[in-house]
Amino acid sequence: MREITKEWVFKAEGDFRSAEALLYQIEIPEIDTACFHCQQCAEKYVKAFLVEHDVGFPRYHDLVRLLGLCLTVDESFEKIRDNLRRLENYGVIIRYPD
């Protein structure tokens, strides 16, 4: 694995640990913030895959669009489309009141 890919993975794992802590290690779970970190984790893992395969990507947070780039390398990413679509709103919408 390339060094830059390892950096993306390290950041993704940090978001995963943050989500776990927000859900399980505090008295009152911070569900919205934990969901945000889950979205961030998925986004960074997807970007790590793209970096590892030398696929450039614009600076956006649209998981489904990023998935489209992953599909150019590995069609099995289609299996996670619905999961990424569910996570997508947690990157921005859930962070703010209606």
N, CA, C and O atoms as CSV, one atom per row, in Angstrom:
chain,resi,resn,atom,element,x,y,z
A,1,MET,N,N,0.847,-1.171,0.000
A,1,MET,CA,C,0.000,0.000,0.000
A,1,MET,C,C,0.897,1.239,0.000
A,1,MET,O,O,1.887,1.303,0.728
A,2,ARG,N,N,0.541,2.202,-0.812
A,2,ARG,CA,C,1.312,3.441,-0.903
A,2,ARG,C,C,1.156,4.270,0.372
A,2,ARG,O,O,0.158,4.151,1.081
A,3,GLU,N,N,2.142,5.103,0.651
A,3,GLU,CA,C,2.112,5.927,1.868
A,3,GLU,C,C,0.893,6.836,1.908
A,3,GLU,O,O,0.241,6.950,2.946
A,4,ILE,N,N,0.578,7.483,0.794
A,4,ILE,CA,C,-0.568,8.390,0.773
A,4,ILE,C,C,-1.866,7.632,1.034
A,4,ILE,O,O,-2.777,8.161,1.672
A,5,THR,N,N,-1.954,6.411,0.552
A,5,THR,CA,C,-3.133,5.581,0.816
A,5,THR,C,C,-3.217,5.271,2.303
A,5,THR,O,O,-4.298,5.322,2.890
A,6,LYS,N,N,-2.088,4.953,2.908
A,6,LYS,CA,C,-2.057,4.682,4.352
A,6,LYS,C,C,-2.536,5.890,5.148
A,6,LYS,O,O,-3.201,5.740,6.173
A,7,GLU,N,N,-2.198,7.081,4.678
A,7,GLU,CA,C,-2.650,8.297,5.367
A,7,GLU,C,C,-4.170,8.427,5.305
A,7,GLU,O,O,-4.807,8.781,6.297
A,8,TRP,N,N,-4.751,8.141,4.135
A,8,TRP,CA,C,-6.209,8.176,4.005
A,8,TRP,C,C,-6.858,7.136,4.921
A,8,TRP,O,O,-7.855,7.420,5.585
A,9,VAL,N,N,-6.291,5.941,4.952
A,9,VAL,CA,C,-6.827,4.870,5.802
A,9,VAL,C,C,-6.715,5.260,7.274
A,9,VAL,O,O,-7.646,5.033,8.047
A,10,PHE,N,N,-5.598,5.837,7.660
A,10,PHE,CA,C,-5.409,6.275,9.045
A,10,PHE,C,C,-6.486,7.288,9.439
A,10,PHE,O,O,-7.057,7.204,10.526
A,11,LYS,N,N,-6.756,8.238,8.553
A,11,LYS,CA,C,-7.798,9.240,8.824
A,11,LYS,C,C,-9.178,8.581,8.905
A,11,LYS,O,O,-9.984,8.934,9.766
A,12,ALA,N,N,-9.449,7.629,8.014
A,12,ALA,CA,C,-10.736,6.920,8.027
A,12,ALA,C,C,-10.916,6.168,9.337
A,12,ALA,O,O,-11.993,6.195,9.932
A,13,GLU,N,N,-9.868,5.502,9.782
A,13,GLU,CA,C,-9.953,4.747,11.033
A,13,GLU,C,C,-10.144,5.671,12.232
A,13,GLU,O,O,-10.786,5.293,13.212
A,14,GLY,N,N,-9.596,6.864,12.158
A,14,GLY,CA,C,-9.829,7.845,13.215
A,14,GLY,C,C,-11.291,8.231,13.300
A,14,GLY,O,O,-11.840,8.363,14.394
A,15,ASP,N,N,-11.930,8.414,12.146
A,15,ASP,CA,C,-13.363,8.713,12.140
A,15,ASP,C,C,-14.169,7.548,12.692
A,15,ASP,O,O,-15.147,7.753,13.411
A,16,PHE,N,N,-13.766,6.325,12.361
A,16,PHE,CA,C,-14.465,5.148,12.882
A,16,PHE,C,C,-14.356,5.092,14.406
A,16,PHE,O,O,-15.348,4.857,15.097
A,17,ARG,N,N,-13.158,5.306,14.920
A,17,ARG,CA,C,-12.970,5.290,16.382
A,17,ARG,C,C,-13.767,6.407,17.050
A,17,ARG,O,O,-14.315,6.218,18.137
A,18,SER,N,N,-13.831,7.555,16.409
A,18,SER,CA,C,-14.616,8.665,16.955
A,18,SER,C,C,-16.093,8.301,17.017
A,18,SER,O,O,-16.761,8.574,18.015
A,19,ALA,N,N,-16.601,7.687,15.959
A,19,ALA,CA,C,-18.010,7.273,15.946
A,19,ALA,C,C,-18.286,6.276,17.060
A,19,ALA,O,O,-19.288,6.384,17.767
A,20,GLU,N,N,-17.397,5.308,17.213
A,20,GLU,CA,C,-17.563,4.323,18.292
A,20,GLU,C,C,-17.582,4.988,19.656
A,20,GLU,O,O,-18.424,4.673,20.498
A,21,ALA,N,N,-16.662,5.898,19.872
A,21,ALA,CA,C,-16.585,6.577,21.167
A,21,ALA,C,C,-17.853,7.374,21.432
A,21,ALA,O,O,-18.370,7.363,22.549
A,22,LEU,N,N,-18.355,8.059,20.424
A,22,LEU,CA,C,-19.560,8.869,20.588
A,22,LEU,C,C,-20.793,8.019,20.863
A,22,LEU,O,O,-21.746,8.487,21.487
A,23,LEU,N,N,-20.780,6.795,20.409
A,23,LEU,CA,C,-21.929,5.916,20.629
A,23,LEU,C,C,-21.840,5.106,21.917
A,23,LEU,O,O,-22.853,4.865,22.575
A,24,TYR,N,N,-20.632,4.687,22.275
A,24,TYR,CA,C,-20.507,3.697,23.342
A,24,TYR,C,C,-19.714,4.129,24.565
A,24,TYR,O,O,-19.802,3.478,25.606
A,25,GLN,N,N,-18.951,5.193,24.474
A,25,GLN,CA,C,-18.072,5.525,25.583
A,25,GLN,C,C,-18.482,6.776,26.343
A,25,GLN,O,O,-17.727,7.277,27.176
A,26,ILE,N,N,-19.659,7.274,26.062
A,26,ILE,CA,C,-20.147,8.421,26.812
A,26,ILE,C,C,-21.539,8.102,27.336
A,26,ILE,O,O,-22.228,7.222,26.819
A,27,GLU,N,N,-21.935,8.824,28.359
A,27,GLU,CA,C,-23.211,8.545,29.022
A,27,GLU,C,C,-24.412,8.777,28.102
A,27,GLU,O,O,-25.331,7.958,28.056
A,28,ILE,N,N,-24.401,9.888,27.376
A,28,ILE,CA,C,-25.492,10.199,26.452
A,28,ILE,C,C,-24.918,10.165,25.034
A,28,ILE,O,O,-24.157,11.058,24.662
A,29,PRO,N,N,-25.265,9.156,24.241
A,29,PRO,CA,C,-24.698,9.019,22.896
A,29,PRO,C,C,-24.965,10.243,22.017
A,29,PRO,O,O,-26.057,10.810,22.045
A,30,GLU,N,N,-23.981,10.632,21.257
A,30,GLU,CA,C,-24.080,11.733,20.291
A,30,GLU,C,C,-24.334,11.115,18.916
A,30,GLU,O,O,-23.417,10.982,18.106
A,31,ILE,N,N,-25.574,10.744,18.667
A,31,ILE,CA,C,-25.899,9.976,17.471
A,31,ILE,C,C,-25.634,10.760,16.188
A,31,ILE,O,O,-25.045,10.219,15.253
A,32,ASP,N,N,-26.058,12.030,16.123
A,32,ASP,CA,C,-25.840,12.817,14.910
A,32,ASP,C,C,-24.358,12.920,14.568
A,32,ASP,O,O,-23.963,12.737,13.416
A,33,THR,N,N,-23.554,13.212,15.567
A,33,THR,CA,C,-22.121,13.377,15.331
A,33,THR,C,C,-21.469,12.041,14.996
A,33,THR,O,O,-20.553,11.988,14.176
A,34,ALA,N,N,-21.927,10.974,15.616
A,34,ALA,CA,C,-21.405,9.642,15.286
A,34,ALA,C,C,-21.728,9.299,13.832
A,34,ALA,O,O,-20.885,8.749,13.123
A,35,CYS,N,N,-22.935,9.619,13.388
A,35,CYS,CA,C,-23.314,9.368,11.993
A,35,CYS,C,C,-22.445,10.182,11.039
A,35,CYS,O,O,-22.057,9.690,9.979
A,36,PHE,N,N,-22.138,11.420,11.409
A,36,PHE,CA,C,-21.241,12.243,10.599
A,36,PHE,C,C,-19.887,11.551,10.442
A,36,PHE,O,O,-19.344,11.482,9.340
A,37,HIS,N,N,-19.349,11.042,11.548
A,37,HIS,CA,C,-18.046,10.376,11.483
A,37,HIS,C,C,-18.113,9.080,10.665
A,37,HIS,O,O,-17.130,8.704,10.027
A,38,CYS,N,N,-19.256,8.400,10.679
A,38,CYS,CA,C,-19.418,7.205,9.831
A,38,CYS,C,C,-19.373,7.592,8.358
A,38,CYS,O,O,-18.742,6.906,7.553
A,39,GLN,N,N,-20.038,8.687,8.005
A,39,GLN,CA,C,-20.001,9.164,6.622
A,39,GLN,C,C,-18.578,9.536,6.237
A,39,GLN,O,O,-18.111,9.196,5.150
A,40,GLN,N,N,-17.893,10.237,7.133
A,40,GLN,CA,C,-16.518,10.645,6.860
A,40,GLN,C,C,-15.600,9.434,6.703
A,40,GLN,O,O,-14.720,9.423,5.843
A,41,CYS,N,N,-15.808,8.429,7.526
A,41,CYS,CA,C,-15.021,7.199,7.447
A,41,CYS,C,C,-15.196,6.547,6.076
A,41,CYS,O,O,-14.217,6.188,5.422
A,42,ALA,N,N,-16.433,6.400,5.652
A,42,ALA,CA,C,-16.704,5.782,4.346
A,42,ALA,C,C,-16.082,6.603,3.223
A,42,ALA,O,O,-15.470,6.052,2.309
A,43,GLU,N,N,-16.238,7.911,3.294
A,43,GLU,CA,C,-15.685,8.783,2.255
A,43,GLU,C,C,-14.166,8.637,2.161
A,43,GLU,O,O,-13.614,8.562,1.063
A,44,LYS,N,N,-13.505,8.596,3.289
A,44,LYS,CA,C,-12.040,8.501,3.289
A,44,LYS,C,C,-11.563,7.130,2.821
A,44,LYS,O,O,-10.532,7.035,2.155
A,45,TYR,N,N,-12.290,6.073,3.156
A,45,TYR,CA,C,-11.923,4.751,2.635
A,45,TYR,C,C,-12.107,4.690,1.119
A,45,TYR,O,O,-11.274,4.119,0.416
A,46,VAL,N,N,-13.185,5.271,0.620
A,46,VAL,CA,C,-13.408,5.300,-0.828
A,46,VAL,C,C,-12.283,6.087,-1.502
A,46,VAL,O,O,-11.754,5.665,-2.530
A,47,LYS,N,N,-11.927,7.215,-0.926
A,47,LYS,CA,C,-10.850,8.023,-1.501
A,47,LYS,C,C,-9.507,7.302,-1.399
A,47,LYS,O,O,-8.664,7.439,-2.285
A,48,ALA,N,N,-9.302,6.543,-0.335
A,48,ALA,CA,C,-8.071,5.746,-0.216
A,48,ALA,C,C,-7.985,4.747,-1.370
A,48,ALA,O,O,-6.923,4.568,-1.967
A,49,PHE,N,N,-9.101,4.106,-1.674
A,49,PHE,CA,C,-9.129,3.162,-2.797
A,49,PHE,C,C,-8.768,3.869,-4.102
A,49,PHE,O,O,-7.973,3.365,-4.895
A,50,LEU,N,N,-9.361,5.037,-4.311
A,50,LEU,CA,C,-9.090,5.781,-5.538
A,50,LEU,C,C,-7.627,6.206,-5.623
A,50,LEU,O,O,-7.005,6.097,-6.679
A,51,VAL,N,N,-7.084,6.687,-4.517
A,51,VAL,CA,C,-5.676,7.095,-4.481
A,51,VAL,C,C,-4.775,5.904,-4.795
A,51,VAL,O,O,-3.832,6.019,-5.578
A,52,GLU,N,N,-5.069,4.768,-4.181
A,52,GLU,CA,C,-4.249,3.569,-4.382
A,52,GLU,C,C,-4.243,3.134,-5.851
A,52,GLU,O,O,-3.268,2.554,-6.331
A,53,HIS,N,N,-5.337,3.420,-6.553
A,53,HIS,CA,C,-5.455,3.003,-7.952
A,53,HIS,C,C,-5.220,4.162,-8.929
A,53,HIS,O,O,-5.584,4.081,-10.102
A,54,ASP,N,N,-4.609,5.234,-8.428
A,54,ASP,CA,C,-4.263,6.388,-9.279
A,54,ASP,C,C,-5.459,6.971,-10.023
A,54,ASP,O,O,-5.337,7.388,-11.175
A,55,VAL,N,N,-6.604,6.997,-9.367
A,55,VAL,CA,C,-7.794,7.608,-9.953
A,55,VAL,C,C,-7.982,8.961,-9.272
A,55,VAL,O,O,-8.245,9.032,-8.072
A,56,GLY,N,N,-7.845,10.018,-10.044
A,56,GLY,CA,C,-8.042,11.352,-9.489
A,56,GLY,C,C,-9.512,11.596,-9.176
A,56,GLY,O,O,-10.397,11.001,-9.790
A,57,PHE,N,N,-9.757,12.469,-8.224
A,57,PHE,CA,C,-11.139,12.796,-7.880
A,57,PHE,C,C,-11.227,14.266,-7.498
A,57,PHE,O,O,-10.313,14.810,-6.879
A,58,PRO,N,N,-12.341,14.914,-7.871
A,58,PRO,CA,C,-12.555,16.307,-7.483
A,58,PRO,C,C,-12.752,16.413,-5.974
A,58,PRO,O,O,-13.014,15.417,-5.299
A,59,ARG,N,N,-12.624,17.610,-5.466
A,59,ARG,CA,C,-12.802,17.830,-4.029
A,59,ARG,C,C,-14.291,18.009,-3.725
A,59,ARG,O,O,-14.777,19.129,-3.572
A,60,TYR,N,N,-14.986,16.910,-3.643
A,60,TYR,CA,C,-16.383,16.938,-3.220
A,60,TYR,C,C,-16.630,15.759,-2.300
A,60,TYR,O,O,-15.790,14.871,-2.156
A,61,HIS,N,N,-17.803,15.769,-1.681
A,61,HIS,CA,C,-18.110,14.771,-0.657
A,61,HIS,C,C,-19.267,13.867,-1.058
A,61,HIS,O,O,-19.869,13.213,-0.207
A,62,ASP,N,N,-19.577,13.827,-2.325
A,62,ASP,CA,C,-20.698,13.051,-2.844
A,62,ASP,C,C,-20.272,11.585,-2.976
A,62,ASP,O,O,-19.566,11.217,-3.915
A,63,LEU,N,N,-20.707,10.761,-2.030
A,63,LEU,CA,C,-20.285,9.359,-2.005
A,63,LEU,C,C,-20.705,8.588,-3.251
A,63,LEU,O,O,-19.961,7.731,-3.728
A,64,VAL,N,N,-21.876,8.879,-3.774
A,64,VAL,CA,C,-22.350,8.143,-4.948
A,64,VAL,C,C,-21.529,8.525,-6.181
A,64,VAL,O,O,-21.234,7.667,-7.013
A,65,ARG,N,N,-21.162,9.780,-6.305
A,65,ARG,CA,C,-20.290,10.186,-7.424
A,65,ARG,C,C,-18.911,9.557,-7.278
A,65,ARG,O,O,-18.321,9.114,-8.264
A,66,LEU,N,N,-18.396,9.515,-6.053
A,66,LEU,CA,C,-17.103,8.860,-5.818
A,66,LEU,C,C,-17.196,7.370,-6.139
A,66,LEU,O,O,-16.259,6.776,-6.671
A,67,LEU,N,N,-18.337,6.781,-5.807
A,67,LEU,CA,C,-18.562,5.373,-6.137
A,67,LEU,C,C,-18.429,5.142,-7.638
A,67,LEU,O,O,-17.849,4.146,-8.069
A,68,GLY,N,N,-18.965,6.060,-8.428
A,68,GLY,CA,C,-18.854,5.940,-9.876
A,68,GLY,C,C,-17.405,5.831,-10.331
A,68,GLY,O,O,-17.097,5.092,-11.266
A,69,LEU,N,N,-16.521,6.563,-9.672
A,69,LEU,CA,C,-15.096,6.479,-10.001
A,69,LEU,C,C,-14.527,5.124,-9.589
A,69,LEU,O,O,-13.715,4.542,-10.308
A,70,CYS,N,N,-14.953,4.628,-8.436
A,70,CYS,CA,C,-14.491,3.309,-7.976
A,70,CYS,C,C,-14.916,2.214,-8.942
A,70,CYS,O,O,-14.175,1.260,-9.177
A,71,LEU,N,N,-16.108,2.356,-9.499
A,71,LEU,CA,C,-16.635,1.347,-10.420
A,71,LEU,C,C,-15.798,1.227,-11.688
A,71,LEU,O,O,-15.823,0.188,-12.348
A,72,THR,N,N,-15.061,2.273,-12.034
A,72,THR,CA,C,-14.202,2.190,-13.219
A,72,THR,C,C,-13.023,1.250,-12.982
A,72,THR,O,O,-12.387,0.785,-13.928
A,73,VAL,N,N,-12.741,0.978,-11.710
A,73,VAL,CA,C,-11.633,0.092,-11.344
A,73,VAL,C,C,-12.138,-1.283,-10.933
A,73,VAL,O,O,-11.539,-2.303,-11.275
A,74,ASP,N,N,-13.251,-1.302,-10.192
A,74,ASP,CA,C,-13.744,-2.556,-9.619
A,74,ASP,C,C,-15.269,-2.523,-9.559
A,74,ASP,O,O,-15.848,-1.791,-8.756
A,75,GLU,N,N,-15.906,-3.306,-10.397
A,75,GLU,CA,C,-17.370,-3.310,-10.478
A,75,GLU,C,C,-18.050,-3.826,-9.218
A,75,GLU,O,O,-19.244,-3.593,-9.026
A,76,SER,N,N,-17.323,-4.518,-8.362
A,76,SER,CA,C,-17.943,-5.047,-7.139
A,76,SER,C,C,-18.350,-3.928,-6.175
A,76,SER,O,O,-19.097,-4.177,-5.229
A,77,PHE,N,N,-17.874,-2.713,-6.399
A,77,PHE,CA,C,-18.294,-1.586,-5.568
A,77,PHE,C,C,-19.792,-1.325,-5.693
A,77,PHE,O,O,-20.389,-0.682,-4.829
A,78,GLU,N,N,-20.394,-1.820,-6.762
A,78,GLU,CA,C,-21.837,-1.646,-6.940
A,78,GLU,C,C,-22.606,-2.193,-5.735
A,78,GLU,O,O,-23.690,-1.702,-5.418
A,79,LYS,N,N,-22.060,-3.190,-5.074
A,79,LYS,CA,C,-22.723,-3.820,-3.921
A,79,LYS,C,C,-22.937,-2.858,-2.757
A,79,LYS,O,O,-23.819,-3.081,-1.928
A,80,ILE,N,N,-22.148,-1.801,-2.686
A,80,ILE,CA,C,-22.282,-0.889,-1.541
A,80,ILE,C,C,-22.992,0.417,-1.899
A,80,ILE,O,O,-23.036,1.341,-1.086
A,81,ARG,N,N,-23.543,0.498,-3.102
A,81,ARG,CA,C,-24.216,1.731,-3.534
A,81,ARG,C,C,-25.292,2.172,-2.534
A,81,ARG,O,O,-25.306,3.332,-2.124
A,82,ASP,N,N,-26.175,1.280,-2.144
A,82,ASP,CA,C,-27.262,1.651,-1.232
A,82,ASP,C,C,-26.727,2.124,0.116
A,82,ASP,O,O,-27.254,3.072,0.698
A,83,ASN,N,N,-25.690,1.472,0.607
A,83,ASN,CA,C,-25.099,1.893,1.883
A,83,ASN,C,C,-24.497,3.291,1.779
A,83,ASN,O,O,-24.674,4.113,2.679
A,84,LEU,N,N,-23.798,3.557,0.700
A,84,LEU,CA,C,-23.211,4.885,0.519
A,84,LEU,C,C,-24.297,5.937,0.371
A,84,LEU,O,O,-24.172,7.042,0.898
A,85,ARG,N,N,-25.355,5.600,-0.337
A,85,ARG,CA,C,-26.463,6.542,-0.510
A,85,ARG,C,C,-27.078,6.895,0.853
A,85,ARG,O,O,-27.420,8.051,1.099
A,86,ARG,N,N,-27.216,5.898,1.736
A,86,ARG,CA,C,-27.767,6.145,3.067
A,86,ARG,C,C,-26.856,7.062,3.889
A,86,ARG,O,O,-27.326,7.944,4.607
A,87,LEU,N,N,-25.569,6.840,3.769
A,87,LEU,CA,C,-24.610,7.632,4.546
A,87,LEU,C,C,-24.464,9.063,4.037
A,87,LEU,O,O,-24.077,9.960,4.787
A,88,GLU,N,N,-24.771,9.267,2.780
A,88,GLU,CA,C,-24.498,10.546,2.129
A,88,GLU,C,C,-25.040,11.760,2.889
A,88,GLU,O,O,-24.336,12.758,3.043
A,89,ASN,N,N,-26.268,11.682,3.357
A,89,ASN,CA,C,-26.872,12.828,4.042
A,89,ASN,C,C,-26.212,13.163,5.371
A,89,ASN,O,O,-26.352,14.280,5.869
A,90,TYR,N,N,-25.507,12.224,5.939
A,90,TYR,CA,C,-24.876,12.476,7.226
A,90,TYR,C,C,-23.630,13.348,7.116
A,90,TYR,O,O,-23.092,13.780,8.135
A,91,GLY,N,N,-23.167,13.611,5.909
A,91,GLY,CA,C,-21.996,14.457,5.732
A,91,GLY,C,C,-22.299,15.923,5.950
A,91,GLY,O,O,-21.428,16.680,6.381
A,92,VAL,N,N,-23.537,16.339,5.653
A,92,VAL,CA,C,-23.871,17.755,5.764
A,92,VAL,C,C,-25.216,17.967,6.450
A,92,VAL,O,O,-25.296,18.659,7.465
A,93,ILE,N,N,-26.257,17.381,5.904
A,93,ILE,CA,C,-27.622,17.697,6.330
A,93,ILE,C,C,-27.845,17.491,7.820
A,93,ILE,O,O,-28.434,18.351,8.475
A,94,ILE,N,N,-27.395,16.391,8.360
A,94,ILE,CA,C,-27.658,16.079,9.766
A,94,ILE,C,C,-26.893,16.990,10.723
A,94,ILE,O,O,-27.217,17.058,11.909
A,95,ARG,N,N,-25.898,17.679,10.221
A,95,ARG,CA,C,-25.047,18.500,11.074
A,95,ARG,C,C,-25.712,19.808,11.500
A,95,ARG,O,O,-25.237,20.469,12.423
A,96,TYR,N,N,-26.799,20.184,10.842
A,96,TYR,CA,C,-27.415,21.483,11.100
A,96,TYR,C,C,-28.899,21.315,11.397
A,96,TYR,O,O,-29.529,20.373,10.917
A,97,PRO,N,N,-29.460,22.231,12.190
A,97,PRO,CA,C,-30.905,22.145,12.449
A,97,PRO,C,C,-31.687,22.447,11.171
A,97,PRO,O,O,-31.174,23.078,10.247
A,98,ASP,N,N,-32.933,21.984,11.138
A,98,ASP,CA,C,-33.774,22.221,9.943
A,98,ASP,C,C,-33.996,23.664,9.668
A,98,ASP,O,O,-34.678,24.010,8.703
